[in-house]
Amino acid sequence: MDASLIPDILESAERLLALNSHFVALAQKDSLPVWLPEEVQIPPGKDDRSVAIEAIAPLWFDDNFVAPRSGILCASPETVAAARELNTAKEAFQSAVVAFRQSSGDLGTSKRRTADKTSISRLMGQILDTSASRSSDLSRVLQRMDLSRLNLVSAYRTVRILHPETKSVRWTWARRHSEVSSVTLEQARILANELSCRAARDTALRLLADLNAGEKLAYRKPIKPQLRANLTFTDQARKRQQIITPSVIIMDGCALPAIKWPGGADDSPARAKRSDICLSGKPYINSLSLYRYQN
C-alpha cells in the first residue's frame, strides 16, 4: 500500500462532493420539464424533479430510495456545465481510488494483474468483479475520511447528457442470453487462487487438477435485460445513436424530446445461442461459473 496516494483520494473525494452538491443546487433551481416513467412512485413531500435529481446524483448508500430505471431532466446551460464538471471530478476520484488499489495489490494478484486489459485481467474483472468492491485497505481509508457510506458505483457513474438537438428518445430492452468467454486451465488456476473463501479455492483447484492438460473451460455470464435508448436528432446529417441509460439522463435544453417507453422487461428466456448449447448443463466449478465444453 502506497500511503502517499491517500491525500489524492481525499482531495478528489472532497472535490467530487462539492461539485455534486453544486450540480444538485443548480438543478433544483431550474424550472424546466422533467419526465419519469409512469411506474415511478413519487414519495410524499417530493416531486418528479427532486426524484430525478436524486437519481442522477446519489453518492451515498440509501436503502430507502428506489431509483427510477431512467428518465429525462431538462437542464439550463449552467446546470449542464455543472454536470460536465461533475463528470470530470468523478473520473479523477475513480483514478485516485484505482491507483491506490493497484498500489495495495487488491486489484487482483499483485504480480499478475495490471491496469492494462490483458486476457486474464478481463476475466478477473468479469468473474471476480472487483471494480467497485472494497479491500480492507480501501475500507479503512474511506472510514478515516468519513466516507464509509460512499457508494462507489454511483460515484464512478458518468452523468449522461443528451445533445441539444436530440429529437426523440425511444427506449428498448436489449436481451442477451449470456456472454461466453473461453478460459484456459492456467487462467482458471489463477482465478481459483483469487477466491477469498479457502474452501471454495481448494475445491476449485482440486477439480482443475482432475482435467486433462490442454482442456479449455468456458465462463458463462448471464446477462439481464438492459435498457437502451435509441436517439434521433433534428439535424438529419447526424446519425442515429443508441446509448445505455443506467439512470436518469439530462437534456441539454428547455424542451423534452419525443419519448417512447417500453414498459416492463420481458423476462421470458432468450433463445439459446450455439455457444450455450455446446456447454455442459451445470457449471463444473460453481464458485467461478466455469463450464466444461461438451464433446
C-alpha positions as CSV (number, residue, x, y, z in Angstrom):
1,M,0.0,0.0,0.0
2,D,1.4,3.4,-1.0
3,A,0.2,5.8,1.8
4,S,1.4,8.8,-0.3
5,L,-1.7,8.2,-2.6
6,I,-4.2,8.7,0.3
7,P,-4.2,12.5,0.0
8,D,-5.2,12.1,-3.7
9,I,-8.3,10.2,-2.7
10,L,-9.2,12.7,0.0
11,E,-8.7,15.7,-2.3
12,S,-10.6,14.2,-5.2
13,A,-13.4,13.0,-2.9
14,E,-13.8,16.5,-1.5
15,R,-14.0,18.0,-4.9
16,L,-16.5,15.3,-6.0
17,L,-18.8,16.0,-3.0
18,A,-18.6,19.8,-3.6
19,L,-19.3,19.6,-7.3
20,N,-22.1,17.1,-6.7
21,S,-23.7,19.5,-4.3
22,H,-23.2,22.4,-6.7
23,F,-24.9,20.4,-9.5
24,V,-27.9,19.5,-7.3
25,A,-28.3,23.1,-6.2
26,L,-28.4,24.4,-9.8
27,A,-30.7,21.6,-11.0
28,Q,-33.2,22.3,-8.2
29,K,-33.3,26.0,-9.3
30,D,-34.2,25.1,-12.9
31,S,-37.9,25.4,-13.7
32,L,-37.8,23.1,-16.7
33,P,-39.7,20.0,-17.8
34,V,-38.9,16.5,-16.4
35,W,-40.1,13.1,-17.5
36,L,-40.2,9.9,-15.5
37,P,-41.9,6.6,-16.3
38,E,-45.5,6.3,-15.1
39,E,-44.5,3.4,-12.9
40,V,-42.3,5.6,-10.7
41,Q,-43.9,6.3,-7.3
42,I,-43.2,9.8,-6.0
43,P,-42.8,9.8,-2.2
44,P,-44.8,12.3,-0.2
45,G,-43.1,15.7,0.0
46,K,-41.2,15.2,-3.2
47,D,-41.9,15.9,-6.9
48,D,-40.8,14.5,-10.2
49,R,-37.8,16.8,-10.4
50,S,-36.4,16.2,-7.0
51,V,-36.7,12.4,-7.6
52,A,-34.9,12.7,-10.9
53,I,-32.1,14.8,-9.4
54,E,-31.7,12.4,-6.5
55,A,-31.4,9.5,-9.1
56,I,-28.7,11.4,-11.0
57,A,-26.6,12.4,-8.1
58,P,-26.7,9.7,-5.3
59,L,-23.3,9.5,-3.7
60,W,-24.4,7.7,-0.5
61,F,-26.0,4.4,0.1
62,D,-29.7,4.8,0.8
63,D,-31.8,1.7,1.2
64,N,-35.0,3.8,1.3
65,F,-34.6,5.4,-2.1
66,V,-35.9,3.5,-5.1
67,A,-34.3,5.0,-8.2
68,P,-36.3,5.2,-11.4
69,R,-35.0,3.0,-14.2
70,S,-34.5,6.0,-16.3
71,G,-36.0,9.4,-17.1
72,I,-35.1,12.8,-18.7
73,L,-34.4,16.0,-16.8
74,C,-34.2,19.2,-18.8
75,A,-31.4,21.5,-17.6
76,S,-30.2,25.0,-18.1
77,P,-26.8,25.8,-19.6
78,E,-25.4,26.4,-16.1
79,T,-26.7,23.1,-14.8
80,V,-25.3,21.2,-17.9
81,A,-21.9,22.9,-17.3
82,A,-22.0,21.8,-13.7
83,A,-22.8,18.2,-14.8
84,R,-19.8,18.1,-17.1
85,E,-17.6,19.4,-14.3
86,L,-19.0,16.8,-12.0
87,N,-18.2,14.1,-14.6
88,T,-14.6,15.3,-14.6
89,A,-14.5,15.0,-10.8
90,K,-15.9,11.5,-10.9
91,E,-13.2,10.4,-13.3
92,A,-10.5,12.0,-11.1
93,F,-11.8,10.3,-8.0
94,Q,-12.0,6.9,-9.7
95,S,-8.5,7.3,-11.0
96,A,-7.2,8.1,-7.5
97,V,-9.0,5.1,-6.0
98,V,-7.7,2.7,-8.7
99,A,-4.2,4.0,-8.3
100,F,-4.4,3.3,-4.5
101,R,-5.9,-0.2,-5.0
102,Q,-3.2,-1.1,-7.5
103,S,-0.5,0.0,-5.0
104,S,-2.0,-2.2,-2.4
105,G,-2.3,-5.1,-4.8
106,D,-6.0,-5.6,-4.3
107,L,-6.9,-5.3,-8.0
108,G,-6.1,-9.0,-8.3
109,T,-2.9,-10.8,-7.9
110,S,-0.2,-8.3,-7.2
111,K,2.3,-9.9,-9.5
112,R,-0.1,-10.7,-12.4
113,R,-2.9,-8.3,-12.6
114,T,-2.1,-4.9,-14.1
115,A,-4.1,-2.0,-15.3
116,D,-3.9,-3.0,-19.0
117,K,-6.7,-5.1,-20.5
118,T,-4.9,-8.4,-20.9
119,S,-7.0,-11.5,-21.3
120,I,-6.6,-12.7,-17.7
121,S,-7.3,-9.2,-16.3
122,R,-10.5,-9.0,-18.3
123,L,-11.5,-12.4,-17.0
124,M,-10.8,-11.3,-13.4
125,G,-12.9,-8.2,-13.9
126,Q,-15.8,-10.3,-15.3
127,I,-15.7,-13.2,-12.9
128,L,-14.4,-11.8,-9.7
129,D,-16.0,-8.3,-10.3
130,T,-13.6,-6.2,-8.2
131,S,-14.1,-2.8,-10.0
132,A,-16.4,-1.4,-7.3
133,S,-15.5,-3.7,-4.4
134,R,-13.5,-2.6,-1.3
135,S,-10.4,-4.1,0.0
136,S,-9.7,-3.8,3.7
137,D,-7.1,-1.1,3.0
138,L,-9.5,1.0,1.0
139,S,-12.3,0.5,3.5
140,R,-10.0,1.7,6.3
141,V,-9.0,4.8,4.3
142,L,-12.6,5.7,3.4
143,Q,-13.7,5.2,7.0
144,R,-11.0,7.6,8.3
145,M,-12.3,10.1,5.8
146,D,-15.9,9.6,7.0
147,L,-16.7,8.2,3.5
148,S,-17.6,4.7,4.5
149,R,-21.1,5.1,3.2
150,L,-19.9,6.4,-0.2
151,N,-21.5,4.3,-3.0
152,L,-18.5,3.7,-5.4
153,V,-20.8,2.6,-8.2
154,S,-22.7,5.9,-8.1
155,A,-19.6,7.9,-7.5
156,Y,-18.0,6.5,-10.6
157,R,-21.1,6.6,-12.9
158,T,-21.0,9.3,-15.5
159,V,-23.9,11.7,-15.8
160,R,-25.3,11.2,-19.2
161,I,-26.1,14.4,-21.2
162,L,-28.2,14.4,-24.3
163,H,-27.2,16.6,-27.3
164,P,-29.4,19.7,-27.5
165,E,-30.6,18.6,-31.0
166,T,-32.0,15.3,-29.7
167,K,-35.4,14.9,-31.4
168,S,-36.6,11.6,-29.9
169,V,-35.7,9.0,-27.3
170,R,-37.1,5.5,-27.7
171,W,-36.2,3.0,-25.1
172,T,-36.0,-0.7,-25.8
173,W,-34.9,-3.8,-23.8
174,A,-31.7,-5.4,-25.1
175,R,-31.7,-9.0,-24.2
176,R,-28.8,-11.5,-24.5
177,H,-29.0,-15.0,-23.1
178,S,-25.4,-15.0,-21.9
179,E,-21.8,-14.0,-22.6
180,V,-19.3,-16.8,-23.0
181,S,-15.6,-16.5,-22.6
182,S,-13.1,-19.3,-23.2
183,V,-10.7,-20.0,-20.2
184,T,-7.5,-22.0,-20.3
185,L,-6.5,-24.2,-17.4
186,E,-3.7,-21.8,-16.5
187,Q,-6.1,-18.9,-16.4
188,A,-8.6,-21.0,-14.4
189,R,-5.9,-21.7,-11.8
190,I,-5.1,-18.0,-11.4
191,L,-8.8,-17.3,-11.0
192,A,-9.2,-20.1,-8.4
193,N,-6.2,-18.7,-6.4
194,E,-8.0,-15.4,-6.2
195,L,-11.1,-16.8,-4.4
196,S,-11.3,-15.3,-0.9
197,C,-13.0,-18.4,0.5
198,R,-10.4,-21.1,1.3
199,A,-12.8,-24.0,0.9
200,A,-14.0,-22.7,-2.5
201,R,-10.4,-22.1,-3.5
202,D,-9.3,-25.7,-2.6
203,T,-12.3,-27.2,-4.3
204,A,-11.7,-25.3,-7.5
205,L,-8.1,-26.2,-7.6
206,R,-8.9,-29.9,-6.9
207,L,-11.4,-30.0,-9.7
208,L,-9.0,-28.3,-12.1
209,A,-6.3,-30.9,-11.3
210,D,-8.7,-33.6,-12.5
211,L,-8.8,-32.2,-16.0
212,N,-6.6,-33.2,-18.9
213,A,-3.8,-30.9,-19.9
214,G,-4.9,-28.6,-22.7
215,E,-8.7,-28.8,-21.9
216,K,-10.4,-25.4,-22.0
217,L,-13.3,-24.3,-19.9
218,A,-15.9,-21.6,-20.5
219,Y,-17.1,-18.8,-18.3
220,R,-20.8,-18.1,-18.9
221,K,-22.1,-14.8,-17.6
222,P,-25.9,-14.5,-17.5
223,I,-26.9,-11.1,-18.8
224,K,-30.1,-9.4,-17.5
225,P,-32.3,-7.3,-19.9
226,Q,-30.7,-3.9,-20.3
227,L,-32.4,-0.6,-21.1
228,R,-31.1,1.2,-24.1
229,A,-32.2,4.5,-25.6
230,N,-32.4,5.0,-29.3
231,L,-31.8,8.6,-30.2
232,T,-32.7,10.6,-33.3
233,F,-31.7,14.2,-34.0
234,T,-33.2,17.3,-35.7
235,D,-30.1,17.5,-37.8
236,Q,-30.6,14.9,-40.5
237,A,-26.8,14.7,-41.0
238,R,-26.3,13.4,-37.5
239,K,-26.6,9.6,-37.4
240,R,-29.0,7.8,-35.0
241,Q,-27.4,6.7,-31.8
242,Q,-28.0,4.0,-29.2
243,I,-26.9,4.6,-25.6
244,I,-27.2,2.7,-22.3
245,T,-29.1,4.6,-19.6
246,P,-28.4,3.3,-16.1
247,S,-30.1,6.3,-14.6
248,V,-32.0,9.5,-15.4
249,I,-30.4,11.4,-18.2
250,I,-30.0,15.2,-18.7
251,M,-31.5,17.0,-21.7
252,D,-29.3,20.0,-22.7
253,G,-32.3,22.3,-23.4
254,C,-35.6,23.6,-22.2
255,A,-37.9,21.2,-24.0
256,L,-38.3,17.4,-23.8
257,P,-37.7,15.3,-26.9
258,A,-40.4,12.9,-28.1
259,I,-40.4,9.9,-25.7
260,K,-41.4,6.2,-26.1
261,W,-41.1,4.0,-23.0
262,P,-41.2,0.2,-23.3
263,G,-42.7,-0.7,-20.0
264,G,-41.5,-3.8,-18.1
265,A,-38.8,-6.1,-19.2
266,D,-39.7,-9.3,-21.0
267,D,-38.3,-12.0,-18.6
268,S,-39.1,-14.9,-21.0
269,P,-35.9,-16.9,-21.7
270,A,-34.0,-15.9,-24.7
271,R,-33.2,-18.4,-27.4
272,A,-30.1,-20.3,-26.5
273,K,-27.1,-19.4,-28.6
274,R,-24.9,-22.0,-30.2
275,S,-22.1,-21.2,-27.7
276,D,-24.5,-22.0,-24.9
277,I,-25.6,-25.3,-26.4
278,C,-22.0,-26.5,-26.6
279,L,-21.6,-26.2,-22.8
280,S,-22.5,-28.8,-20.1
281,G,-25.8,-28.3,-18.4
282,K,-24.2,-27.5,-15.0
283,P,-21.1,-25.5,-14.0
284,Y,-18.0,-27.6,-13.4
285,I,-16.8,-25.0,-10.8
286,N,-19.7,-23.2,-9.2
287,S,-17.6,-20.5,-7.5
288,L,-16.2,-19.3,-10.8
289,S,-19.2,-20.1,-13.1
290,L,-16.9,-22.2,-15.2
291,Y,-18.4,-24.9,-17.5
292,R,-16.9,-27.7,-19.5
293,Y,-17.4,-27.9,-23.2
294,Q,-19.5,-30.9,-24.4
295,N,-17.8,-33.4,-26.8
